Amino acid sequence: MTEDVLTIRHLAKRFPPNIVALEDAGLSVRRGEVHCLLGANGAGKSTFLKLVAGAMMPSAGEIRVDGQPVSFRKPSEAAAAGISMIYQELDLVPQLTVAENLFLGHPPARLGFLDKGHRRARAAEALARVGAQFGPDARVESLSVANQQLTAIARSLTRAAKVIIMDEPSAALNETELKAVFRVIRELTAQGVAIVYVSHRLGELREIGDRVTVLRAGRTIETFDVAGTPDSALVEAILGRERTLVERRDRPPVTGEVMLQVDRLTGPQGLDIRDFTLRRGEICGLTGLNGSGRTSFLKALFGALPHEAQMVLKGAPYAPRRPKDAIRAGLGLVPENRKTEGLILDAPIYKNATLPAMQGQILARHRAQKARTVPVLKQLSTKYGNPDQKVVQLSGGNQQKVVLAKWIIKGSELLLLDEPSRGLDIGAKADLYALVDGLAKQGAAVIVASSELEELYAACDTIWVFHEGRNIAQFNPASTDQDTILKRQILGEHHHD
């Protein structure tokens, strides 16, 4: 079984006025193989997958399934053709049962009515194929992340999927759970189903993959046989030989006193951070692949994640058990998802901006809250109508500034920023990092976790590489080139040459 089930040639996607998201991408997937897709952040992987899965239409290029040209206007058309997409953030409905999720959008019917018995029987068959240890009547919200992943794979089988695309499936799985998913993948490929497996982790690709295609800057660079290709060749394909590095401005050495000392912090999913030190005035970057533990570390520091730790903050033992403890100690967290975790979208700007500062106060003095909000929003160059305006009406960049404003108003001395520039345009990113630099100059300490290494390289005094829950290497960007850091991020501690 070596014939191509999916062939993609010269795929391109352009957005007005002149944004090129994908230029010339393609790959061929054989029946029954695991074909891996590899590329740095911004290489075009997400756009490529959305085009193949029917979530967007291409500007140019062709897609063939079983040798026949296809054109998908929506995901249901791709699914009907045998292309199934499992997103990193699983698109399951938690409140529904497994059987209901498996046939959402294509329920089995008899005489025009839903056939629940047939649905349950077919759901049980699909679950059996993926080796699930739970039944079709279980509610999805009661399942572990790994079992939700199996549910998503089983759903693909109910549509007779020929190709299953898995986007970063390991991001939220531990080693045992990942092995279970790998077992299912091997069983499916033995049955002739093809898997397109997207991951940054070279160790995973070597364990599960047959071939790997590398994307860079919206183009397909090359397709390799996994078994016969050393890591060095894959890294070179990802980076390019003549990669232009981001210009870094000179930053004076950080000489402030130690703000935070983490001797050891352990938590869920293998989180194990050791010997982490942060000084006043320091901007520390955290880089790593998805699931490397950056977000978990920040949440633990903020008291939002159960953990065990030996830490000292401003010279005193620090052991936050809830966010309230961290806020009182002078920490502020700008979470990865500002809309669901950082803001009350339907509340006025001034109420969002003064929320932490109101901690412990019974009566809200609206005029005083507005008076504290306006100068800080002006300092951040925030564009808004008036402080009574709902936050939901602001752009993403201005919403982010409101999240930052609440910690400035509170007077936080240690800021934790998780993917702070996600969804911001170039101008908003420049404003953000200028603000971070200004806060550091005023004596604050800042930890920035970001998947955009170029931003960290340009803005930070130190950069820690996180890998599988641990901080494995610390670099000084002033004396280390960006590619050295990126290679360590990709390879982790062990590599195959």
N, C-alpha and C positions, 0 to 999 in steps of 0.2 A: 504494500500500500504506500506508494511514493508519489502518486499524482497530486497535483496542487488542488486543494479545495477552495483556497482563497488567493486571488492574485490582485495586487494593487500596483498601479504604475502612474508615475508623474503626478501624484496627488498634490494639489495646491489649494490654499485658502487665503483670500485677501479680504480685509475689512476696510471700508471707506474711512478716511479719504485715501490713505496710501500705506496702510499697515499690512505687512506680509507676515502671517502667522505660520504658514507652511509654503515651501517653495517647490520642492521636487522630491516627494517621498514615496516610497513603495516597498513592498516585500511580497514574498510568496510563501504560503503556508501549506505544508503537505498534510494529507490526511493522516491522523494518528500521531502527529509529532507535537512536541512542546517547543514553540518558537518564541524566543525571548526578545523583548524590545528594551533597548538600553539607550540612555541619553541623559545629559546634565539637565538641570532645571532650565527651562526656557528653550529646550531643543525642539519642541513642537509635539511631544508625545501626546499630551492631552487633546490638542486639536486633531491630531491624526486619529486617535481613538474615537472621538466624537463623530468624525466624518464616516468612519467605517461602520459605526453603530447607528447611523441615521439621525443623530442628534443635531447635526448641521449638514448642509449641502456643500460640496466642494466647488471651488471656482474653476478648477481644471482637473484633468486626470480621469482615470477609469478604475472601476472596481468590478472584478469578475468573481462569481461563485460557481464552482464546478464548470468553469470555462465560459459561462454565460454572463454577458454584461448586465449590471444592475445599477439602479439609481434609486437611492433611498431618500424619501422626503420626511420620514419620521421613524423613530426607533421601532415601532410595531412592524413596519415594512422590512426592516433589517432582521427582526426576530422571525418573521414569517419565512424569510429566505434562509434561515439557519444560522444567523449571526447573533450571538447573545453576549451582552456586556454585563460584567459584574464590577460595579464601581467600588473604589476604595471606601467611600462612605456608603454603606449598603443601603439601597433604596427599597427596603422592606417596610411594611406597616406594622409597628410593634404591637398594636392592640388587636390585630387579627391573628387567627390561628395559622399554623404552618400551611395547611391545605388551602386556606383562603389566599394566602400570599402566593403559593405556587401557581394558582390559576387566575390570579388577578389580571383582568383584561381579556382573558380567553377561557371563561368557565365552560365546562362541559354541560350541554343542555340536551333535553329530550322533550320533543313536542313543544319546543319554545320555552321550556321552563328549566331552571337550574336543577341539575341532577347531582344532589349532594352525595349520594351513595357512590356514584361513579367517580366524583371528584376525590372523595376520600380514598377510594381504592387506587386510583392512579397516583395520588400523592404518596401513598404507602409504597408503591412500586418505585417511584423516583427516589424516595428516601432510602429504600433498600439498596438501590444502585450506588449511592454515595456512602453506604455503610453507616447511616445515622442511627444513633441509639435513642432517639426520641420519636414520638409518633406524630401523625398529621393533625391531631387535636391540640397539641401544645401551642400556647401563645408565644409568639416570637419574642416578646419582651421578657419572657422567663428564661430564654436560652442564653448561653454564653456566646461571646463574640465568635468563637470557633464554630459553634453549632449554627449560628446565624449565617456564617460563611457557607456551611454545607447546605443550608436552606436555599441560599442564592444559587448555588451550583445545581441543586435539584430542580429549581425553577427553570433553569436553562434546559434541562432534560425534558421537561413537560412540553417544550416547544420544538422538540426534535432537533436540538442545536447541532450543527455541523462544526462550528467554531465557537469556542467560549473564550472571551477576552477577560482576563483577570488583571485588574489595575491595582498594583501594590497590595496583594492579598495578605502579605505577612506583617503589614504595619501594626496591626493590633493583636497579633497572635504570639503566644510564647512558643518555645521550641517544641514542646509536646504537641500542641495544637497544630503547628505548622507541619509536623511529620504526618499527622492525620490527613491534612489537606493534600499533601504530596501523595499519600497512598491513593486517595480518590483520583487525583490527576492521572496517576499511572494506570489505574483501572479503566478510566475513561478513554485514554489514548489507546489502550489495548483493544477497546471496542470500536476504534476508528475515529473517535472525536478528536479534533485538533484543538490545542490550547495556545492562545497568545498570552504569554506571561510577562507582565511589566514589573520590573523591580530595579532598584539601584544596587542591590546586594549581589556581588559577584559570587559569593559562596552559594547562594540559593540557585543561581543560574547554573552553576556547575553540577549541583545535585539533581536538578530536575530538567534542565534544558537540553535540547538536541542541537538547535542552531540559535544564533543571536544576531539581530539586526541593530545597527547603531544609527541613531539620528543625531544630527548636529546642525544647529541654526536652520531648522526647517527642511533639511535635506537628508536623504539616506546616504550614509557614508560607505557602508559595506555590510555584507552578511558573512558571518564566520561560523565554522563548526565549533561548538563549545569545547569538545574534548581535545581538539588539537591546537587551541589558541591560548597563548599565555596571557596573564592579566595585563602585562605591559602593553601588548598590542591593543587590547580593549580600551585601556586607559588613554592611549595615544589617539585612538579613534574618537573617543568621547571629547577629549580636550582639543585636538588638532595640534599640529606641530608649531604653527605660528600664531599662537593665541595672543590676542591683545589684552594685556592686563589693565585693570582699573588703576588710574592714577591715585596715589595715596599722598595726602598732605602730611608734612612733618608734624608730629605731636610731641610736646615736651614730656619727659619721663614723669610717671605718676609717683608722687612722693608722699601722698596723704597717709594718715594712720589707717590701720586695718579696720575696716567696717564689719566684714563678715568673715568668719573662719569656720569652714565645714571640715571637721576631721573625718567624719563618715556619715553618710545618709543613705539608708536603704528603704526600699518601698516596693510596690507592686510591679509585676512584669520584669523582674530582674534589675530594678533600679539600684545602683550601688555606686555612689559618688564619694570620692575620697580626696583629701588634701586640696580643697578648693578655697582659695583666698581672694578677697576682693577689698580694695582700698578706696578711701574717699577720693572722689574725682576721677575714678577709673571707669572706663567703658569696656565691659567684657563681653565678647561675642561667644555664642554657643552655636556651633555648626554640627551637622550630622544628617544622616539619611532619615527619611520618615520612620518613626518608631524607635529612634535612637535614645529617647529618654529626655530630650530637652524640655518638652512641655511638662512632663511628670516632675522634673526637678524644680521648675518654677512653681508649680502648684504645691509641691511639698513645702517649699520655702514660705509660701503664702498661707500655709495651714489648710489648704483645700484638698489635700491628698493624705491619706493615712501613711505614716512613715515612722521610722526609728532613726534617731540622729544624735550626734554629739556636735553641737554648734555653739559658737560664741558670736554675739552681735553687739557691737559697740562696747566690748569689754565685759559683757555679762552673758551667762548661759541663755540660750535661745531655744525654746521648744514649743512652737505654735501648734495648737490642736484644732484651731478653726481660724478662718480669715480675720475674725475680729481681733484675735491675739496679734496677728501680723500687722494689721492696720495700726493698732495701739503702739506697736514697736517701731513704727515709722516706715513700713513697707507699703508699696502700691503695685498692683498687678494690672497690666494692660493685656487682657487675655487674647488668645488666638482668634476667637470668634466674638468680635465686639458686639454684634447684634443680639446674640443670645446670652452672653455672659458679662458684657461690659456696660450695657446700656438698658434703660427702660424706654423703649422706642416711642411709646405714646405719651411719655411725660415731657414736660418743658425742658429746654436746654438748661436753665438755671438750676432746676431740681436735680438733674443728672450730675451737673458739675459740682454741686455742693453736698451730694449724698454722703460721702465719707466724713466730711467736716461736721455733719449734723449728728454724728454718732453720739448717743447719750443725751441728746437734747430732746425735750418733750415738745416744746412749742417751736413751730417753724416761723421765722420772721422773713416773709417773702421779699420785702424790700431790701433787707440786709443781705439775703442770699444773692439777689440780682446784683447788688453793689459789689460783692466779692467775685462774681462770675465775669462781669463785663471786662475789667482790666486784664484778666488772664486770657480770655478769648482774644482780646486785641493783641496781646503779646504773642499769641500763637498764630496771628493773621487768619483767624477763623472767619469764614464768610457765612453770615446768617442774617435773618431779618431783625428779630428782637429776641431777648432772652426767654420770652414766653412761648416761642415757637417750638413745636414738637421736634424732637431729635430725628424722628423717622423722615422728616422732610429735608434733611441735610444730605449732602453728598457723602460718599464713603470716607474721603479724606477729612472732611470737616467733622464727621462723627468721631473719627479717631482722635481728633484734636480735643473734642469734648471729654473723651475718656482720659486723655492726658491731663486736661485741665482739672479734673476732680482730684487728682493726686498732687498737683501743684498747689491747689487751694488748701488741701489737707496738710501740706508741708512735708510730704514723704521724703525721707533721706535715702532710701534704697528703692529704686524703680526696677521692676521686672517687666520686660517688654517681650511678648510672645508673638512672633511674626507681625511686628507693628506696621510694616509697609505693604502687607498683602492687600491687593486691590487698589492701591494708590497710584496715581500717575507720577511722572518724573518730577514735576514741580512739587507735588505734595510730599514725595519722598525726601526731596532736598530740604523742605521746611522741617520735616520730622527730625532728620539727623542734625540739622542746625540747632534745633531746640534741645535735643539730647546732649549735644556738645556744650551748649550754654548751661544746662543744669549741672553737668559734670564740673564745669569751671566754677560753679557756685558751691561746690563741695558735695554734691550728691554722688552716690555710686549707682551705676546702671549696668544691668545684665540684659543683653539683647539676644534672644534666640531667633534665628532666621535661617530659612533654606536658601537665601540669596547670599552666597559667600562673598560676592563682589561688594555688596553693601557693607558687610562686616569688615572686610579687608580695608575698605576706605575709611571706616568710621571708628574702629575699635583700637584700644591700647593692647589688649591681649585677646586671643581666640583659643577656646577650648574645643577640641573635637570630641563629640559624643558618639559612642558606638555600642549598640545593644545594651543600653542602660548604664554605661560606664563612661567616665571622662578619661579618655585614653592618651591624650596628648595635648600639650599647651604650646602655643606659638606666639611669638612677637612679630606682628605684621611688618614692623619697621625693619626687621632683619631676615624675613622669610618671604619668598615669592609665593604668589597665590596658588600656583599649580602644586607646590609641595603640600600645602594644606589640603587642597582638593583631592590629591592622590591618597592622602591618609584617610580622608573622609570616605572615599570610595572603597579602599582596600581594607580598612579597619586594622586589626593587629596582625592578621595572617593573610598571605596572598600566594597565588599559585603561579609559578614561572617555570 
